[in-house]
Amino acid sequence: MEDLRKWAASPRRKPLVVTGARQVGKTWLVLEFGRRCFDAVAHVTFLDNEVMKSVFAGSLEPDRLLAAISAYTGTDASNGKTLVFLDEIQECPRAIASLKRFCEDRPDVPVVAAGSLLGVAMNRSSSARDESKRVSWPVGKVDYLDMHPMTFREFVEAVGQPQLARLLRSDSLELASAMGEKYDDLLRTYLFTGGMPEAVQAYLDTNLLAESRKVQLRLLRDYEFDFSKHVAAPADSERIREVWRSVPTQVSRESGINKFAYSKVRAGGRGREYRDAVSWLVDAGLVTRVSRVSRPGIPLRAHADERSFKLFLLDVGLLGAAYGPDQEIVLNGDALYAQGKGAYAEQYVCQQLVAGNACVPYYWSADGRTEKGEVDFVYECRGKVVPLEVKSDENVRSRSLAKFAKEFGIERCQRLSLRGYRDEGWLVNLPLFAANVLPAAL
């Protein structure tokens, strides 16, 4: 909401594109923003809306479009005090193209567009034979806001603990560590409910974890239905489904370095069969791709080995629903952290890095032939490379991390574990519940 307010007040404001996977709360957020900050909201959704699709099939002259939007929504969309909200915009490629004209000809009109599969729409447009399905992306003419499932800090606030949420800052880590038992209990609950808004709301309404799980199972099914809806060839849809179902089991493999293996999707599976399916899931925001880096150079992207990568689901609660543990595990001390060789802990940390800190995570591993070792995550912060190790039990020995730091001359490393805050100079240990403060804790 704060980002939306800043966008609205900016003198260099462009049409805003809000992206994110289905059901992360895009529509609710934009409508609530419009209710709070504007006189009215002209809400047009393009899902099964042939009337407005036909409007955008004609001239994209902004005044013409605003007149039609005003008539359709019963608002004055051109007065600058009404938020124009183009929802599910991926269903209307011409509406995407219109954002360029709004930027150039009517910058005074606040326009927000939202869509769940915009990345897919962009990448499939160049190969589309049907001219109406091609997307002319307004390069340089739009601003962006990426939405993700709720972070742990947001979850703590949502369950009625705003004071605890405010303590999750880099300058309050010692005090937060002293209250570790409260945070640990909340974190175990979050690892089960995850951050999908409807799943969290179901838990808040009933105080029953089982109600949260019902929502998660339905979302997993809904996502699979989306595959066949948005992919033309049945064979492509099936490959996406196979990769999607494989991610939870690959995250939780019990041996070896857990990079994604095509051969684990299906016996004999090859990259040429499943590479596009992986890209589709990444573009849809349903999985996060964490690539291996060969060395910790700036920028990390220049040292990425795109052939070796891990995949994580968009939400730790969905991982649990796909993976299977029931609510009794949540109530049984630290047993949840041990499930699947720390799969929950790594999934949770990846989620906080991406959503809470806007980081692009990588990982490092030795070549496996002459040397062994792995660092769970590596990210950039203020022009430096930061290696991060995730420990899901009381064993906090960090041999791979120490070796990595020595070999590449890294002065400052981080570790997340079930222990409290401790600064050892070369290594800062943070409580697992404080993953959202990672960059600030350097």
C-alpha positions as MATLAB code, in Angstrom:
seq = 'MEDLRKWAASPRRKPLVVTGARQVGKTWLVLEFGRRCFDAVAHVTFLDNEVMKSVFAGSLEPDRLLAAISAYTGTDASNGKTLVFLDEIQECPRAIASLKRFCEDRPDVPVVAAGSLLGVAMNRSSSARDESKRVSWPVGKVDYLDMHPMTFREFVEAVGQPQLARLLRSDSLELASAMGEKYDDLLRTYLFTGGMPEAVQAYLDTNLLAESRKVQLRLLRDYEFDFSKHVAAPADSERIREVWRSVPTQVSRESGINKFAYSKVRAGGRGREYRDAVSWLVDAGLVTRVSRVSRPGIPLRAHADERSFKLFLLDVGLLGAAYGPDQEIVLNGDALYAQGKGAYAEQYVCQQLVAGNACVPYYWSADGRTEKGEVDFVYECRGKVVPLEVKSDENVRSRSLAKFAKEFGIERCQRLSLRGYRDEGWLVNLPLFAANVLPAAL';
ca = [
       0.000    0.000    0.000;
       2.851    2.355    0.823;
       4.446    1.669   -2.577;
       1.143    2.454   -4.286;
       0.845    5.754   -2.393;
       4.363    6.730   -3.469;
       3.539    5.846   -7.070;
       0.371    7.959   -7.018;
       2.258   10.984   -5.647;
       5.200   10.761   -8.058;
       5.424   13.574  -10.638;
       7.009   11.070  -13.052;
       4.230    8.527  -12.626;
       3.552    6.113  -15.474;
       0.813    3.479  -15.760;
       1.538    0.864  -13.093;
       1.649   -2.862  -13.828;
       1.014   -5.049  -10.762;
       2.272   -8.590  -11.269;
       2.144  -11.759   -9.205;
       0.769  -15.291   -9.166;
      -2.942  -15.900   -8.912;
      -4.536  -15.386   -5.504;
      -1.747  -13.332   -3.902;
      -4.159  -10.406   -3.466;
      -3.553   -8.100   -6.445;
      -7.188   -7.198   -7.092;
      -7.992   -6.642   -3.413;
      -4.966   -4.414   -2.931;
      -5.649   -2.171   -5.930;
      -9.351   -1.807   -5.097;
      -8.532   -0.985   -1.467;
      -5.916    1.524   -2.627;
      -8.492    3.147   -4.895;
     -11.034    3.289   -2.086;
      -8.575    4.972    0.267;
      -6.849    7.388   -2.085;
      -9.259    8.297   -4.923;
     -12.797    9.549   -5.363;
     -13.764    6.443   -7.331;
     -12.384    3.348   -9.065;
     -13.175    2.561  -12.704;
     -12.677   -1.207  -12.494;
     -12.577   -3.107  -15.785;
     -11.788   -6.811  -15.721;
     -11.071   -8.456  -19.061;
     -11.810  -12.008  -17.959;
     -14.769  -13.147  -20.104;
     -15.529   -9.514  -20.954;
     -16.170   -9.377  -24.688;
     -17.682   -5.888  -24.482;
     -14.508   -4.183  -23.277;
     -12.269   -6.388  -25.392;
     -14.148   -5.132  -28.458;
     -13.648   -1.538  -27.280;
      -9.882   -2.021  -27.096;
      -9.885   -3.813  -30.466;
     -10.497   -0.407  -32.072;
      -8.511    2.815  -31.775;
      -6.329    3.103  -28.673;
      -6.716    6.877  -28.513;
      -6.897    7.476  -24.720;
      -9.860    9.884  -24.700;
     -11.923    7.369  -26.686;
     -11.015    4.581  -24.277;
     -11.696    6.731  -21.216;
     -15.136    7.640  -22.536;
     -15.957    3.952  -22.974;
     -14.547    3.044  -19.547;
     -16.587    5.847  -17.959;
     -19.795    4.602  -19.576;
     -19.087    0.987  -18.660;
     -18.215    1.654  -14.998;
     -20.493    4.613  -14.274;
     -17.578    6.862  -13.297;
     -15.684    9.816  -14.733;
     -12.489    7.975  -15.679;
     -10.839   11.042  -17.243;
     -10.955   13.519  -14.357;
      -7.667   12.465  -12.728;
      -9.438   11.750   -9.436;
     -10.679    8.320  -10.489;
      -8.333    5.339  -10.474;
      -8.564    3.428  -13.757;
      -8.012   -0.247  -12.949;
      -7.514   -2.667  -15.865;
      -7.723   -6.103  -14.251;
      -6.710   -9.469  -15.752;
      -5.096   -7.443  -18.513;
      -3.262  -10.462  -19.911;
      -6.617  -11.510  -21.403;
      -6.585   -8.460  -23.701;
      -3.266   -7.837  -25.518;
      -4.604   -4.598  -26.998;
      -5.194   -3.242  -23.488;
      -1.541   -3.919  -22.681;
      -0.546   -1.955  -25.786;
      -2.816    0.928  -24.710;
      -0.652    1.625  -21.651;
       1.907    3.293  -23.942;
      -0.720    5.750  -25.199;
      -1.954    6.478  -21.667;
       1.629    7.233  -20.619;
       2.299    9.557  -23.549;
      -1.068   11.293  -24.036;
      -2.848   11.209  -20.669;
      -0.236   11.030  -17.883;
      -2.676   12.883  -15.641;
      -4.948    9.820  -15.473;
      -3.847    7.259  -12.860;
      -3.921    3.839  -14.526;
      -3.149    0.535  -12.811;
      -3.076   -2.783  -14.667;
      -2.919   -6.177  -12.991;
      -2.477   -9.681  -14.313;
      -1.450  -13.102  -13.094;
       0.185  -14.459  -16.224;
       1.774  -11.371  -17.733;
       5.198  -13.015  -17.924;
       3.683  -15.918  -19.844;
       1.785  -13.523  -22.100;
       4.941  -11.588  -22.915;
       7.012  -14.638  -23.769;
       4.397  -16.408  -25.829;
       3.404  -13.315  -27.822;
       6.322  -13.305  -30.245;
       5.490  -16.798  -31.492;
       1.721  -16.309  -31.671;
       0.352  -16.757  -35.183;
      -2.898  -15.015  -34.355;
      -2.258  -11.275  -34.580;
      -4.876  -10.584  -31.882;
      -2.877  -12.622  -29.365;
       0.407  -10.821  -29.907;
       1.447   -8.441  -27.164;
       3.079   -5.110  -27.974;
       4.719   -4.485  -24.629;
       4.980   -0.782  -23.641;
       8.727   -0.815  -23.007;
       9.823    2.162  -20.932;
       6.250    3.416  -20.574;
       5.134    1.626  -17.389;
       6.125    1.247  -13.749;
       6.062   -2.127  -11.962;
       4.999   -3.513   -8.606;
       5.588   -7.217   -7.893;
       3.338   -8.932   -5.354;
       4.125  -12.098   -3.436;
       2.520  -14.167   -0.691;
       2.688  -12.592    2.770;
       6.084  -12.564    4.457;
       6.523  -13.837    7.995;
       6.639  -10.279    9.300;
       3.331   -9.486    7.583;
       1.878  -12.707    8.984;
       2.890  -11.749   12.535;
       1.060   -8.456   12.129;
      -1.960  -10.169   10.569;
      -2.420  -12.497   13.535;
      -2.654   -9.540   15.893;
       0.947   -9.119   17.067;
       1.996   -5.723   15.642;
       4.476   -5.122   18.470;
       6.316   -8.347   17.679;
       6.261   -7.461   13.976;
       7.883   -4.080   14.687;
      10.722   -5.780   16.613;
      11.797   -7.684   13.506;
      14.393   -5.052   12.612;
      18.169   -5.154   12.439;
      18.512   -2.802   15.416;
      16.245   -4.947   17.631;
      17.666   -8.419   17.026;
      18.994   -8.967   20.540;
      15.635   -8.038   22.051;
      13.773  -10.152   19.499;
      16.072  -13.096   20.271;
      15.155  -12.792   23.947;
      11.547  -13.342   22.917;
      12.489  -16.213   20.645;
       9.937  -18.668   22.003;
       7.036  -16.478   20.897;
       8.515  -16.001   17.434;
       9.295  -19.705   17.093;
       5.679  -20.611   17.829;
       4.471  -18.094   15.258;
       7.009  -19.307   12.711;
       5.868  -22.920   13.060;
       2.320  -21.770   12.392;
       3.444  -19.702    9.402;
       5.324  -22.638    7.916;
       2.004  -24.478    7.905;
      -0.387  -21.707    6.847;
       2.065  -19.990    4.502;
       1.364  -16.532    3.163;
      -1.464  -16.968    0.657;
      -4.019  -14.408    1.916;
      -7.061  -16.679    1.773;
      -5.250  -19.480    3.626;
      -4.161  -17.053    6.356;
      -7.674  -15.617    6.592;
      -9.155  -19.113    6.938;
      -6.869  -19.757    9.901;
      -7.679  -16.383   11.482;
     -11.431  -16.899   11.079;
     -11.504  -20.370   12.616;
      -8.237  -20.789   14.535;
      -8.038  -24.166   12.768;
      -4.964  -25.091   10.752;
      -7.048  -27.652    8.880;
      -9.120  -24.858    7.316;
      -5.945  -23.245    6.019;
      -4.878  -26.563    4.511;
      -8.215  -26.911    2.667;
      -7.593  -23.577    0.949;
      -4.047  -24.600   -0.011;
      -5.173  -27.900   -1.536;
      -7.808  -26.080   -3.573;
      -5.231  -23.555   -4.797;
      -2.900  -26.347   -5.904;
      -5.749  -27.862   -7.910;
      -6.745  -24.484   -9.366;
      -3.192  -23.839  -10.540;
      -3.167  -27.173  -12.377;
      -6.428  -26.277  -14.108;
      -4.729  -23.076  -15.267;
      -2.055  -25.054  -17.104;
      -4.514  -26.516  -19.610;
      -6.404  -23.219  -19.913;
      -3.372  -21.161  -20.897;
      -1.352  -23.704  -22.894;
      -2.572  -24.658  -26.347;
      -1.063  -28.150  -26.698;
      -2.169  -30.882  -24.255;
       1.357  -32.324  -24.266;
       2.782  -28.991  -23.084;
       0.192  -28.802  -20.322;
       1.117  -32.277  -19.121;
       4.822  -31.449  -19.041;
       4.127  -28.338  -16.961;
       2.023  -30.459  -14.598;
       4.795  -33.046  -14.262;
       7.384  -30.396  -13.396;
       4.992  -28.680  -10.960;
       4.334  -31.934   -9.086;
       8.040  -32.734   -9.051;
       9.172  -29.515   -7.330;
       8.137  -30.447   -3.740;
       9.844  -33.838   -3.908;
      13.012  -32.350   -5.364;
      13.163  -29.610   -2.720;
      13.088  -32.309   -0.047;
      15.514  -34.857   -1.494;
      17.410  -36.559    1.297;
      20.816  -36.895   -0.345;
      23.154  -34.947   -2.541;
      23.004  -31.318   -3.625;
      19.369  -30.541   -4.281;
      19.628  -28.972   -7.716;
      16.665  -29.575   -9.962;
      17.035  -32.750  -12.010;
      14.958  -33.336  -15.138;
      15.493  -37.066  -14.687;
      13.547  -36.840  -11.407;
      10.502  -35.402  -13.157;
      10.086  -38.621  -15.060;
      12.439  -41.542  -15.505;
      14.647  -40.683  -18.462;
      13.440  -37.081  -18.553;
      15.654  -34.622  -20.451;
      16.110  -30.889  -20.431;
      14.896  -30.522  -24.005;
      11.531  -31.976  -22.905;
      10.995  -29.938  -19.759;
      12.998  -26.723  -20.162;
      10.020  -24.788  -21.556;
       7.770  -26.138  -18.790;
      10.162  -24.799  -16.149;
      10.231  -21.404  -17.876;
       6.424  -21.314  -18.011;
       6.130  -21.898  -14.250;
       8.769  -19.226  -13.549;
       7.015  -16.728  -15.833;
       3.692  -17.492  -14.121;
       5.227  -16.696  -10.730;
       4.470  -20.169   -9.394;
       8.087  -21.165   -8.811;
      11.312  -19.313   -8.051;
      14.409  -20.334   -9.972;
      17.645  -20.125   -7.956;
      20.628  -20.567  -10.256;
      24.081  -21.816   -9.287;
      27.017  -19.420   -9.406;
      30.512  -20.691  -10.105;
      32.139  -17.910   -8.115;
      30.978  -14.899   -6.036;
      31.644  -12.084   -8.484;
      29.680   -8.853   -8.957;
      27.243   -8.994  -10.620;
      26.301  -12.524   -9.614;
      24.249  -12.904  -12.754;
      27.430  -12.836  -14.821;
      28.655  -15.954  -13.004;
      25.389  -17.901  -13.094;
      25.348  -21.418  -14.508;
      21.849  -21.580  -15.965;
      22.118  -25.340  -16.437;
      22.235  -25.924  -12.684;
      19.447  -24.495  -10.576;
      17.011  -25.165   -7.761;
      13.272  -24.593   -7.904;
      11.154  -23.443   -4.971;
       7.380  -23.021   -4.857;
       5.939  -19.550   -4.426;
       4.718  -20.306   -0.895;
       5.862  -22.477    2.008;
       2.267  -23.341    2.929;
       1.649  -24.697   -0.566;
       4.833  -26.742   -0.227;
       3.405  -28.298    2.924;
       0.081  -29.024    1.246;
       1.864  -30.727   -1.645;
       4.360  -32.459    0.619;
       1.850  -33.790    3.138;
       2.738  -33.174    6.827;
      -0.321  -32.619    9.016;
      -0.902  -30.112   11.785;
       0.365  -32.398   14.555;
       3.887  -31.882   13.251;
       3.517  -28.134   13.766;
       2.708  -28.697   17.413;
       5.606  -31.070   17.980;
       8.511  -28.763   18.815;
      11.074  -28.467   16.037;
       9.961  -31.567   14.129;
       8.643  -29.475   11.245;
      12.065  -27.964   10.588;
      13.569  -31.438   10.200;
      11.047  -32.535    7.585;
      12.596  -33.234    4.199;
      16.134  -32.327    5.280;
      15.207  -28.748    6.065;
      13.057  -28.253    2.977;
      10.643  -26.013    4.872;
      13.438  -23.824    6.208;
      15.038  -23.293    2.782;
      11.673  -22.664    1.116;
      10.793  -20.155    3.827;
      14.121  -18.318    3.527;
      13.928  -18.156   -0.263;
      10.441  -16.682    0.045;
      11.589  -13.994    2.497;
      14.572  -13.069    0.313;
      12.396  -12.579   -2.750;
       9.296  -11.013   -1.185;
      10.615   -9.302    1.921;
      13.971   -8.080    0.660;
      13.559   -7.905   -3.136;
      16.730   -9.993   -3.556;
      17.626  -12.278   -6.441;
      18.936  -15.414   -4.700;
      21.580  -17.750   -6.116;
      23.456  -20.676   -4.592;
      27.019  -21.933   -4.805;
      28.357  -25.469   -4.953;
      31.779  -26.951   -5.602;
      32.324  -28.793   -8.852;
      31.638  -32.152   -7.172;
      34.600  -33.834   -8.850;
      37.611  -32.584   -6.935;
      35.754  -30.715   -4.186;
      32.444  -30.898   -2.371;
      30.393  -28.321   -0.523;
      27.413  -26.039   -0.959;
      26.250  -22.648    0.278;
      22.450  -22.548    0.418;
      22.002  -18.988   -0.859;
      24.195  -16.201   -2.201;
      22.856  -12.710   -2.831;
      24.071   -9.176   -3.569;
      23.780   -6.316   -1.095;
      25.302   -2.846   -1.394;
      27.877   -3.990   -3.938;
      28.966   -7.026   -1.935;
      28.358  -10.751   -2.220;
      26.683  -12.237    0.856;
      26.768  -16.016    1.406;
      23.928  -17.364    3.539;
      23.603  -20.752    5.203;
      20.303  -22.113    6.534;
      20.339  -24.499    9.481;
      17.101  -26.188   10.507;
      18.460  -27.844   13.659;
      20.795  -27.135   16.569;
      23.857  -28.321   14.628;
      25.275  -25.044   13.340;
      28.679  -26.123   12.109;
      29.367  -24.188    8.916;
      32.246  -25.971    7.204;
      31.112  -25.200    3.654;
      30.488  -21.578    4.544;
      33.899  -21.188    6.181;
      35.587  -22.835    3.220;
      33.704  -20.594    0.785;
      34.621  -17.440    2.729;
      38.296  -18.397    2.890;
      38.574  -19.435   -0.763;
      36.942  -16.299   -2.150;
      37.968  -13.753    0.477;
      34.479  -13.037    1.805;
      34.676  -10.897    4.940;
      31.079  -11.200    6.127;
      28.775  -14.226    6.032;
      25.321  -14.928    7.440;
      23.678  -17.966    8.974;
      20.042  -18.530    9.909;
      19.440  -21.130   12.599;
      17.301  -21.988   15.622;
      19.830  -20.197   17.821;
      19.712  -16.538   18.803;
      21.495  -13.495   17.435;
      25.288  -13.630   17.603;
      27.911  -11.594   15.748;
      31.228  -13.440   15.385;
      32.801  -10.944   13.016;
      33.154  -13.025    9.878;
      29.808  -14.724   10.593;
      26.531  -13.288   11.851;
      24.082  -15.840   13.226;
      20.454  -14.730   13.022;
      17.370  -16.476   14.382;
      15.470  -18.274   11.635;
      12.446  -16.076   12.308;
      14.468  -12.939   11.395;
      15.030  -13.774    7.724;
      13.384  -10.535    6.642;
      16.231   -8.423    8.103;
      19.079  -10.194    6.280;
      20.462   -7.286    4.187;
      20.108   -4.769    7.019;
      21.939   -7.114    9.416;
      25.242   -6.874    7.557;
];
